[in-house]
Amino acid sequence: MWGSFCLRKGRASVCLFSLQGIVTPEPLGTEENVERLREELKAWKARVAKAENVKDDLLLSKACAEEECAKVQEELLKLQDLKNIGQKDSSIFRDKLADQLHLLSRENTELEKDIEKLKEDLKEHSSVQALNTQIKKDVAEMKLKFSHMEGTTHYSDMDTHCVFGAATKIPFSLNQNQALLTFEDEGVAQRLTKKGKHTVNLDNNVVDVRAVPVPLEMGLKFKLHVIISGKKIIVSDIPELLIPHEWMRDKLELNFYKTQQGGGGEIEDVSYDSGSRTAVITFLRPGASNNFQGSPPYSFSVGGRCYKLPVSSHAYLQLEKLQPYWGVSKKTILLEGIQEVEEDEEDIQDMIEIHFQKPSNGGGEIEQIKYVSKEAACVCFEEDTENAS
């Protein structure tokens, strides 16, 4: 007989099958099996407890994340508001900049128009300037020292080329009870300043004075090239007449032609400036301007009247090697500490000169002396300095 049955105990069950009949089952388990099941149950409980802990941690992390998310969303809303405000301000600022740019562009256009107008005015004024207009400026007094003459073989119009050396005079303030002594030998000046203190007898009054070097301010040295044209002359003081400009040019050309006072011959060009009342006349023949050097005023007939016009050479000036110089006078000393005495200023000056001319006092021949007792004086030095570097 075929059949089957199952035995259950707790969660375990055993099914026995028999092909020929019912068989009595074996006992469910031994103590060993029960103990093993208990261990498994304990392990599962531990896993469940661990899973509960992980679940609690995850729930806590979720809550924190949700809180942070809320904060971030709040900050995001604030940033969005700031962005909107910034965009609004930026739009306003951009509009202001656009207005300012438009205003500046309009002002720039107006300035460009003014510049063009000024350029035209400058061009107009430049076109009417006299060809021989000079810019004058006051400078310190100076002397010209002739250096040499350049050869004339390179000048087709027989120009005269002179070279001069020039140096400005340097002013020096001489105060009360001081004296300046300039010696012929610069070694004397160096010896006296090196000694320093000197005892001078001024009409039975013995005074101690001190000799010091004379520091000078800056001066200027340069070479001046003067080229006197062999074909051009300058006519001045031309009368103001109510005649056209071209007529005046023609009359000047006719008056200075070779038939007048042994003039210069054929005329190449006449440049006339009514503003300065001068004219530059250029002759065709080289050397023709020499006929007018040192001549009296030239006769000029126009309008039934005769005028006397000064004539001068046409010179071109060029500066070369303009150099500043300063330093200490090599031959001049300054005496300080001269006490006042009853003698006249000229007498005291003579006594000082006599004292410092004696070789026994360390002196020598004096070129010049200047003494002031009451008021300051200004003296000028010429090129007598050691160039400073």
C-alpha positions as a LaTeX table, in Angstrom:
\begin{tabular}{lrrr}
\hline
Residue & $x$ (\AA) & $y$ (\AA) & $z$ (\AA) \\
\hline
Met1 & 0.00 & 0.00 & 0.00 \\
Trp2 & 1.37 & 3.33 & $-1.05$ \\
Gly3 & 1.16 & 6.18 & 1.47 \\
Ser4 & 2.94 & 9.11 & 3.17 \\
Phe5 & 2.73 & 11.14 & 6.34 \\
Cys6 & 4.52 & 14.16 & 7.92 \\
Leu7 & 5.66 & 14.79 & 11.42 \\
Arg8 & 5.94 & 18.48 & 12.67 \\
Lys9 & 7.77 & 19.78 & 15.65 \\
Gly10 & 8.22 & 23.47 & 15.95 \\
Arg11 & 9.43 & 24.79 & 12.61 \\
Ala12 & 10.95 & 21.49 & 11.52 \\
Ser13 & 9.09 & 18.80 & 9.69 \\
Val14 & 10.07 & 15.43 & 8.30 \\
Cys15 & 8.16 & 13.69 & 5.62 \\
Leu16 & 8.56 & 9.99 & 5.30 \\
Phe17 & 7.57 & 8.10 & 2.33 \\
Ser18 & 7.12 & 4.46 & 2.07 \\
Leu19 & 6.41 & 2.44 & $-0.91$ \\
Gln20 & 4.99 & $-0.50$ & 0.96 \\
Gly21 & 3.37 & 0.88 & 4.03 \\
Ile22 & 3.66 & 3.13 & 7.02 \\
Val23 & 7.10 & 3.31 & 8.59 \\
Thr24 & 7.69 & 4.62 & 12.08 \\
Pro25 & 9.81 & 7.89 & 11.84 \\
Glu26 & 13.05 & 8.43 & 13.63 \\
Pro27 & 13.25 & 10.97 & 16.45 \\
Leu28 & 13.25 & 14.65 & 15.26 \\
Gly29 & 16.74 & 15.55 & 16.44 \\
Thr30 & 19.34 & 15.17 & 18.94 \\
Glu31 & 20.61 & 17.73 & 21.39 \\
Glu32 & 23.26 & 18.66 & 18.92 \\
Asn33 & 20.67 & 19.74 & 16.34 \\
Val34 & 18.72 & 21.70 & 18.90 \\
Glu35 & 21.82 & 23.59 & 20.01 \\
Arg36 & 22.70 & 24.40 & 16.42 \\
Leu37 & 19.23 & 25.79 & 15.82 \\
Arg38 & 19.51 & 27.94 & 18.92 \\
Glu39 & 22.81 & 29.41 & 17.67 \\
Glu40 & 21.25 & 30.22 & 14.33 \\
Leu41 & 18.31 & 31.87 & 16.07 \\
Lys42 & 20.66 & 33.96 & 18.19 \\
Ala43 & 22.62 & 35.00 & 15.11 \\
Trp44 & 19.45 & 36.07 & 13.32 \\
Lys45 & 18.35 & 38.13 & 16.33 \\
Ala46 & 21.73 & 39.90 & 16.33 \\
Arg47 & 21.38 & 40.67 & 12.62 \\
Val48 & 17.88 & 42.00 & 13.18 \\
Ala49 & 19.15 & 44.28 & 16.01 \\
Lys50 & 22.01 & 45.51 & 13.82 \\
Ala51 & 19.60 & 46.18 & 10.98 \\
Glu52 & 17.39 & 48.18 & 13.37 \\
Asn53 & 20.41 & 50.29 & 14.38 \\
Val54 & 21.31 & 50.91 & 10.73 \\
Lys55 & 17.71 & 51.87 & 10.08 \\
Asp56 & 17.76 & 54.38 & 12.95 \\
Asp57 & 21.01 & 55.88 & 11.65 \\
Leu58 & 19.58 & 56.20 & 8.17 \\
Leu59 & 16.46 & 57.87 & 9.50 \\
Leu60 & 18.60 & 60.35 & 11.46 \\
Ser61 & 20.76 & 61.08 & 8.40 \\
Lys62 & 17.63 & 61.57 & 6.35 \\
Ala63 & 16.28 & 64.07 & 8.86 \\
Cys64 & 19.60 & 66.00 & 8.87 \\
Ala65 & 19.73 & 65.96 & 5.09 \\
Glu66 & 16.18 & 67.28 & 4.87 \\
Glu67 & 17.07 & 70.07 & 7.31 \\
Glu68 & 20.20 & 71.00 & 5.30 \\
Cys69 & 18.18 & 70.87 & 2.10 \\
Ala70 & 15.67 & 73.30 & 3.60 \\
Lys71 & 18.51 & 75.66 & 4.56 \\
Val72 & 20.07 & 75.41 & 1.12 \\
Gln73 & 16.74 & 76.14 & $-0.53$ \\
Glu74 & 16.34 & 79.18 & 1.73 \\
Glu75 & 19.84 & 80.42 & 0.81 \\
Leu76 & 19.08 & 79.72 & $-2.83$ \\
Leu77 & 15.97 & 81.89 & $-2.62$ \\
Lys78 & 18.03 & 84.68 & $-1.01$ \\
Leu79 & 20.67 & 84.40 & $-3.75$ \\
Gln80 & 17.97 & 84.50 & $-6.37$ \\
Asp81 & 16.60 & 87.68 & $-4.81$ \\
Leu82 & 20.10 & 89.20 & $-4.75$ \\
Lys83 & 20.58 & 88.17 & $-8.35$ \\
Asn84 & 17.39 & 89.89 & $-9.36$ \\
Ile85 & 18.39 & 93.02 & $-7.45$ \\
Gly86 & 21.88 & 92.90 & $-9.01$ \\
Gln87 & 20.44 & 92.52 & $-12.48$ \\
Lys88 & 18.20 & 95.49 & $-11.85$ \\
Asp89 & 21.09 & 97.61 & $-10.54$ \\
Ser90 & 23.29 & 96.45 & $-13.39$ \\
Ser91 & 20.67 & 97.48 & $-15.88$ \\
Ile92 & 20.37 & 100.93 & $-14.28$ \\
Phe93 & 24.18 & 101.30 & $-14.15$ \\
Arg94 & 24.46 & 100.19 & $-17.77$ \\
Asp95 & 21.89 & 102.76 & $-18.80$ \\
Lys96 & 23.82 & 105.48 & $-16.93$ \\
Leu97 & 27.07 & 104.42 & $-18.59$ \\
Ala98 & 25.37 & 104.50 & $-21.97$ \\
Asp99 & 24.16 & 108.05 & $-21.31$ \\
Gln100 & 27.62 & 109.15 & $-20.14$ \\
Leu101 & 29.25 & 107.50 & $-23.15$ \\
His102 & 26.87 & 109.30 & $-25.46$ \\
Leu103 & 27.64 & 112.61 & $-23.72$ \\
Leu104 & 31.40 & 112.02 & $-23.91$ \\
Ser105 & 31.13 & 111.06 & $-27.56$ \\
Arg106 & 29.30 & 114.30 & $-28.30$ \\
Glu107 & 31.90 & 116.33 & $-26.35$ \\
Asn108 & 34.70 & 114.50 & $-28.16$ \\
Thr109 & 33.15 & 115.41 & $-31.48$ \\
Glu110 & 32.96 & 119.06 & $-30.46$ \\
Leu111 & 36.58 & 118.99 & $-29.26$ \\
Glu112 & 37.72 & 117.49 & $-32.54$ \\
Lys113 & 35.98 & 120.33 & $-34.35$ \\
Asp114 & 37.71 & 122.86 & $-32.09$ \\
Ile115 & 41.08 & 121.18 & $-32.71$ \\
Glu116 & 40.60 & 121.33 & $-36.45$ \\
Lys117 & 39.65 & 125.00 & $-36.17$ \\
Leu118 & 42.74 & 125.74 & $-34.08$ \\
Lys119 & 44.91 & 123.91 & $-36.59$ \\
Glu120 & 43.48 & 126.03 & $-39.38$ \\
Asp121 & 44.05 & 129.20 & $-37.34$ \\
Leu122 & 47.62 & 128.15 & $-36.57$ \\
Lys123 & 48.26 & 127.39 & $-40.22$ \\
Glu124 & 46.83 & 130.76 & $-41.19$ \\
His125 & 48.97 & 132.63 & $-38.65$ \\
Ser126 & 52.08 & 130.67 & $-39.65$ \\
Ser127 & 51.59 & 131.51 & $-43.29$ \\
Val128 & 51.71 & 135.25 & $-42.60$ \\
Gln129 & 54.76 & 135.26 & $-40.33$ \\
Ala130 & 57.76 & 137.21 & $-41.50$ \\
Leu131 & 60.57 & 135.14 & $-42.93$ \\
Asn132 & 63.05 & 136.92 & $-40.70$ \\
Thr133 & 60.95 & 137.03 & $-37.52$ \\
Gln134 & 63.09 & 136.52 & $-34.44$ \\
Ile135 & 62.10 & 135.31 & $-31.01$ \\
Lys136 & 63.71 & 137.52 & $-28.39$ \\
Lys137 & 64.41 & 136.42 & $-24.87$ \\
Asp138 & 66.43 & 138.13 & $-22.17$ \\
Val139 & 69.46 & 136.11 & $-21.07$ \\
Ala140 & 72.35 & 136.83 & $-18.77$ \\
Glu141 & 75.02 & 139.12 & $-20.18$ \\
Met142 & 77.72 & 137.34 & $-22.12$ \\
Lys143 & 80.70 & 138.07 & $-24.29$ \\
Leu144 & 81.48 & 136.70 & $-27.74$ \\
Lys145 & 85.00 & 135.55 & $-28.42$ \\
Phe146 & 85.93 & 135.17 & $-32.07$ \\
Ser147 & 87.17 & 131.68 & $-32.74$ \\
His148 & 87.79 & 131.28 & $-36.46$ \\
Met149 & 86.30 & 131.60 & $-39.92$ \\
Glu150 & 85.13 & 128.70 & $-42.00$ \\
Gly151 & 86.22 & 128.41 & $-45.60$ \\
Thr152 & 83.91 & 129.79 & $-48.28$ \\
Thr153 & 84.73 & 127.25 & $-50.98$ \\
His154 & 81.70 & 125.14 & $-50.04$ \\
Tyr155 & 79.24 & 128.04 & $-50.37$ \\
Ser156 & 78.14 & 128.83 & $-53.89$ \\
Asp157 & 76.75 & 132.25 & $-52.92$ \\
Met158 & 80.04 & 133.35 & $-51.21$ \\
Asp159 & 78.65 & 133.34 & $-47.68$ \\
Thr160 & 80.86 & 134.49 & $-44.82$ \\
His161 & 80.94 & 131.91 & $-42.04$ \\
Cys162 & 82.25 & 133.05 & $-38.64$ \\
Val163 & 82.46 & 130.99 & $-35.45$ \\
Phe164 & 82.32 & 132.62 & $-32.01$ \\
Gly165 & 82.65 & 131.23 & $-28.52$ \\
Ala166 & 80.13 & 132.55 & $-26.00$ \\
Ala167 & 79.64 & 132.19 & $-22.27$ \\
Thr168 & 77.05 & 133.71 & $-19.99$ \\
Lys169 & 78.17 & 135.81 & $-17.08$ \\
Ile170 & 77.38 & 134.32 & $-13.66$ \\
Pro171 & 76.08 & 136.80 & $-11.06$ \\
Phe172 & 77.47 & 136.64 & $-7.51$ \\
Ser173 & 76.13 & 138.50 & $-4.48$ \\
Leu174 & 78.87 & 140.23 & $-2.44$ \\
Asn175 & 77.56 & 140.93 & 1.07 \\
Gln176 & 78.51 & 143.64 & 3.56 \\
Asn177 & 82.13 & 143.63 & 4.80 \\
Gln178 & 83.26 & 141.15 & 2.16 \\
Ala179 & 85.81 & 141.44 & $-0.63$ \\
Leu180 & 86.54 & 139.61 & $-3.86$ \\
Leu181 & 90.11 & 139.34 & $-5.12$ \\
Thr182 & 91.01 & 137.99 & $-8.55$ \\
Phe183 & 94.70 & 137.08 & $-9.06$ \\
Glu184 & 96.66 & 136.70 & $-12.25$ \\
Asp185 & 98.01 & 133.34 & $-11.09$ \\
Glu186 & 95.42 & 130.82 & $-9.99$ \\
Gly187 & 98.06 & 129.15 & $-7.82$ \\
Val188 & 98.05 & 132.23 & $-5.53$ \\
Ala189 & 94.29 & 131.92 & $-5.01$ \\
Gln190 & 94.62 & 128.22 & $-4.23$ \\
Arg191 & 97.43 & 128.91 & $-1.74$ \\
Leu192 & 95.49 & 131.64 & 0.09 \\
Thr193 & 92.28 & 129.61 & 0.42 \\
Lys194 & 94.27 & 126.62 & 1.64 \\
Lys195 & 95.78 & 128.74 & 4.44 \\
Gly196 & 92.34 & 130.07 & 5.35 \\
Lys197 & 92.98 & 132.64 & 8.11 \\
His198 & 94.93 & 135.83 & 7.37 \\
Thr199 & 95.88 & 138.80 & 9.59 \\
Val200 & 95.58 & 142.14 & 7.78 \\
Asn201 & 96.73 & 145.57 & 9.04 \\
Leu202 & 94.09 & 148.16 & 8.14 \\
Asp203 & 95.60 & 151.53 & 9.18 \\
Asn204 & 96.89 & 150.32 & 12.55 \\
Asn205 & 93.79 & 148.15 & 13.03 \\
Val206 & 94.75 & 144.50 & 12.96 \\
Val207 & 91.86 & 142.30 & 11.76 \\
Asp208 & 91.62 & 138.61 & 11.06 \\
Val209 & 89.91 & 137.64 & 7.82 \\
Arg210 & 89.19 & 134.30 & 6.25 \\
Ala211 & 89.84 & 133.43 & 2.60 \\
Val212 & 87.37 & 130.93 & 1.13 \\
Pro213 & 86.71 & 129.63 & $-2.40$ \\
Val214 & 83.95 & 131.22 & $-4.46$ \\
Pro215 & 81.26 & 128.71 & $-5.48$ \\
Leu216 & 79.36 & 129.83 & $-8.56$ \\
Glu217 & 75.94 & 129.05 & $-9.94$ \\
Met218 & 75.38 & 127.43 & $-13.33$ \\
Gly219 & 76.28 & 129.25 & $-16.53$ \\
Leu220 & 76.10 & 128.34 & $-20.21$ \\
Lys221 & 78.77 & 127.96 & $-22.87$ \\
Phe222 & 78.19 & 127.44 & $-26.57$ \\
Lys223 & 79.55 & 128.05 & $-30.03$ \\
Leu224 & 77.74 & 130.49 & $-32.27$ \\
His225 & 77.94 & 130.03 & $-36.03$ \\
Val226 & 77.15 & 133.24 & $-37.91$ \\
Ile227 & 76.65 & 132.78 & $-41.64$ \\
Ile228 & 76.38 & 136.13 & $-43.48$ \\
Ser229 & 74.71 & 135.62 & $-46.81$ \\
Gly230 & 76.55 & 136.75 & $-49.92$ \\
Lys231 & 73.30 & 137.14 & $-51.86$ \\
Lys232 & 70.69 & 138.41 & $-49.37$ \\
Ile233 & 70.13 & 141.74 & $-47.60$ \\
Ile234 & 67.48 & 142.94 & $-45.15$ \\
Val235 & 65.66 & 146.20 & $-45.75$ \\
Ser236 & 63.94 & 147.75 & $-42.70$ \\
Asp237 & 61.53 & 150.61 & $-41.90$ \\
Ile238 & 59.64 & 150.28 & $-45.15$ \\
Pro239 & 56.86 & 152.91 & $-45.13$ \\
Glu240 & 53.27 & 151.84 & $-44.78$ \\
Leu241 & 51.54 & 152.78 & $-48.02$ \\
Leu242 & 48.03 & 152.11 & $-49.28$ \\
Ile243 & 49.19 & 150.09 & $-52.25$ \\
Pro244 & 48.84 & 146.36 & $-53.02$ \\
His245 & 51.40 & 143.93 & $-51.66$ \\
Glu246 & 52.67 & 142.99 & $-55.13$ \\
Trp247 & 53.19 & 146.64 & $-56.06$ \\
Met248 & 55.42 & 147.16 & $-53.04$ \\
Arg249 & 57.49 & 144.13 & $-54.02$ \\
Asp250 & 57.91 & 145.47 & $-57.55$ \\
Lys251 & 58.96 & 148.92 & $-56.33$ \\
Leu252 & 61.54 & 147.40 & $-53.96$ \\
Glu253 & 62.94 & 145.31 & $-56.78$ \\
Leu254 & 63.23 & 148.34 & $-59.07$ \\
Asn255 & 64.88 & 150.51 & $-56.38$ \\
Phe256 & 67.51 & 147.93 & $-55.49$ \\
Tyr257 & 68.37 & 147.03 & $-59.06$ \\
Lys258 & 71.93 & 147.64 & $-60.29$ \\
Thr259 & 71.14 & 151.13 & $-61.59$ \\
Gln260 & 70.65 & 152.41 & $-58.02$ \\
Gln261 & 73.74 & 153.44 & $-56.04$ \\
Gly262 & 75.84 & 150.67 & $-57.48$ \\
Gly263 & 73.33 & 148.04 & $-56.34$ \\
Gly264 & 73.67 & 144.31 & $-56.40$ \\
Gly265 & 72.49 & 143.65 & $-59.94$ \\
Glu266 & 69.80 & 141.21 & $-61.07$ \\
Ile267 & 67.34 & 140.31 & $-58.30$ \\
Glu268 & 66.27 & 136.72 & $-57.87$ \\
Asp269 & 63.53 & 137.18 & $-55.27$ \\
Val270 & 61.90 & 139.79 & $-52.99$ \\
Ser271 & 60.14 & 138.66 & $-49.83$ \\
Tyr272 & 58.13 & 141.49 & $-48.28$ \\
Asp273 & 56.32 & 141.46 & $-44.90$ \\
Ser274 & 54.03 & 144.41 & $-44.28$ \\
Gly275 & 53.55 & 143.50 & $-40.62$ \\
Ser276 & 57.21 & 143.91 & $-39.65$ \\
Arg277 & 57.81 & 146.46 & $-42.45$ \\
Thr278 & 60.85 & 144.50 & $-43.62$ \\
Ala279 & 61.90 & 142.78 & $-46.82$ \\
Val280 & 64.51 & 140.18 & $-47.73$ \\
Ile281 & 66.03 & 140.79 & $-51.14$ \\
Thr282 & 67.95 & 137.98 & $-52.82$ \\
Phe283 & 70.31 & 138.84 & $-55.67$ \\
Leu284 & 71.17 & 136.54 & $-58.49$ \\
Arg285 & 74.95 & 137.16 & $-58.41$ \\
Pro286 & 76.96 & 135.63 & $-55.52$ \\
Gly287 & 78.70 & 138.25 & $-53.41$ \\
Ala288 & 76.29 & 141.00 & $-54.47$ \\
Ser289 & 75.27 & 141.71 & $-50.85$ \\
Asn290 & 78.84 & 142.88 & $-50.08$ \\
Asn291 & 78.07 & 146.15 & $-51.88$ \\
Phe292 & 75.65 & 147.09 & $-49.10$ \\
Gln293 & 77.84 & 146.36 & $-46.04$ \\
Gly294 & 78.45 & 149.54 & $-44.07$ \\
Ser295 & 76.50 & 151.61 & $-46.54$ \\
Pro296 & 74.28 & 154.54 & $-45.44$ \\
Pro297 & 70.48 & 154.25 & $-45.51$ \\
Tyr298 & 69.29 & 153.40 & $-49.00$ \\
Ser299 & 67.13 & 155.81 & $-51.00$ \\
Phe300 & 63.67 & 154.46 & $-51.73$ \\
Ser301 & 61.37 & 156.52 & $-53.98$ \\
Val302 & 57.68 & 155.79 & $-54.04$ \\
Gly303 & 54.55 & 157.91 & $-54.39$ \\
Gly304 & 56.54 & 161.03 & $-55.17$ \\
Arg305 & 58.46 & 160.83 & $-51.91$ \\
Cys306 & 61.94 & 159.60 & $-51.05$ \\
Tyr307 & 62.54 & 157.49 & $-47.93$ \\
Lys308 & 65.82 & 156.43 & $-46.34$ \\
Leu309 & 65.74 & 152.70 & $-45.55$ \\
Pro310 & 68.33 & 150.97 & $-43.34$ \\
Val311 & 70.02 & 148.02 & $-45.04$ \\
Ser312 & 71.74 & 145.22 & $-43.15$ \\
Ser313 & 73.29 & 141.87 & $-43.94$ \\
His314 & 71.15 & 138.77 & $-43.80$ \\
Ala315 & 72.70 & 136.46 & $-41.18$ \\
Tyr316 & 71.82 & 132.93 & $-40.15$ \\
Leu317 & 72.66 & 132.05 & $-36.54$ \\
Gln318 & 73.17 & 128.52 & $-35.28$ \\
Leu319 & 74.04 & 127.33 & $-31.78$ \\
Glu320 & 76.40 & 124.40 & $-31.30$ \\
Lys321 & 77.67 & 122.52 & $-28.25$ \\
Leu322 & 75.45 & 124.24 & $-25.71$ \\
Gln323 & 76.88 & 123.14 & $-22.35$ \\
Pro324 & 76.07 & 124.08 & $-18.75$ \\
Tyr325 & 79.05 & 124.73 & $-16.49$ \\
Trp326 & 79.42 & 125.45 & $-12.81$ \\
Gly327 & 81.94 & 124.95 & $-10.07$ \\
Val328 & 84.47 & 127.09 & $-8.17$ \\
Ser329 & 86.39 & 130.13 & $-9.43$ \\
Lys330 & 90.01 & 129.21 & $-10.06$ \\
Lys331 & 91.57 & 132.66 & $-9.65$ \\
Thr332 & 89.16 & 134.48 & $-7.29$ \\
Ile333 & 88.87 & 134.25 & $-3.50$ \\
Leu334 & 86.29 & 135.66 & $-1.08$ \\
Leu335 & 87.43 & 137.48 & 2.08 \\
Glu336 & 85.00 & 137.22 & 4.99 \\
Gly337 & 84.96 & 138.81 & 8.46 \\
Ile338 & 86.40 & 142.21 & 7.58 \\
Gln339 & 85.64 & 144.42 & 10.57 \\
Glu340 & 84.31 & 147.92 & 10.10 \\
Val341 & 86.83 & 150.74 & 10.59 \\
Glu342 & 86.60 & 154.49 & 10.28 \\
Glu343 & 88.52 & 154.62 & 7.01 \\
Asp344 & 86.79 & 155.16 & 3.67 \\
Glu345 & 85.79 & 152.12 & 1.63 \\
Glu346 & 88.32 & 152.92 & $-1.11$ \\
Asp347 & 91.15 & 153.27 & 1.44 \\
Ile348 & 90.31 & 149.89 & 3.01 \\
Gln349 & 90.20 & 148.31 & $-0.45$ \\
Asp350 & 93.65 & 149.73 & $-1.23$ \\
Met351 & 95.05 & 148.35 & 2.08 \\
Ile352 & 93.61 & 144.89 & 1.36 \\
Glu353 & 95.08 & 144.97 & $-2.14$ \\
Ile354 & 98.53 & 146.02 & $-0.87$ \\
His355 & 98.51 & 143.22 & 1.73 \\
Phe356 & 97.59 & 140.43 & $-0.67$ \\
Gln357 & 99.95 & 141.61 & $-3.41$ \\
Lys358 & 103.00 & 140.98 & $-1.23$ \\
Pro359 & 104.65 & 137.59 & $-1.86$ \\
Ser360 & 105.69 & 137.60 & 1.82 \\
Asn361 & 102.01 & 137.33 & 2.74 \\
Gly362 & 101.50 & 134.51 & 0.24 \\
Gly363 & 99.92 & 136.84 & $-2.33$ \\
Gly364 & 100.63 & 137.92 & $-5.88$ \\
Glu365 & 99.57 & 140.26 & $-8.66$ \\
Ile366 & 95.87 & 141.17 & $-8.45$ \\
Glu367 & 93.81 & 141.62 & $-11.60$ \\
Gln368 & 90.71 & 142.97 & $-9.89$ \\
Ile369 & 89.40 & 143.67 & $-6.39$ \\
Lys370 & 85.94 & 144.59 & $-5.10$ \\
Tyr371 & 85.15 & 145.49 & $-1.47$ \\
Val372 & 81.81 & 146.59 & 0.04 \\
Ser373 & 81.42 & 147.83 & 3.59 \\
Lys374 & 77.80 & 148.90 & 3.90 \\
Glu375 & 75.58 & 147.66 & 1.08 \\
Ala376 & 75.58 & 144.40 & $-0.80$ \\
Ala377 & 76.72 & 144.43 & $-4.42$ \\
Cys378 & 76.31 & 142.13 & $-7.39$ \\
Val379 & 79.35 & 141.15 & $-9.45$ \\
Cys380 & 79.49 & 138.96 & $-12.53$ \\
Phe381 & 81.93 & 136.17 & $-13.30$ \\
Glu382 & 82.86 & 135.22 & $-16.82$ \\
Glu383 & 84.20 & 131.87 & $-17.97$ \\
Asp384 & 86.63 & 131.25 & $-15.10$ \\
Thr385 & 85.41 & 128.03 & $-13.55$ \\
Glu386 & 86.40 & 124.47 & $-13.14$ \\
Asn387 & 83.78 & 122.39 & $-14.92$ \\
Ala388 & 81.95 & 120.14 & $-12.53$ \\
Ser389 & 80.98 & 116.67 & $-13.52$ \\
\hline
\end{tabular}
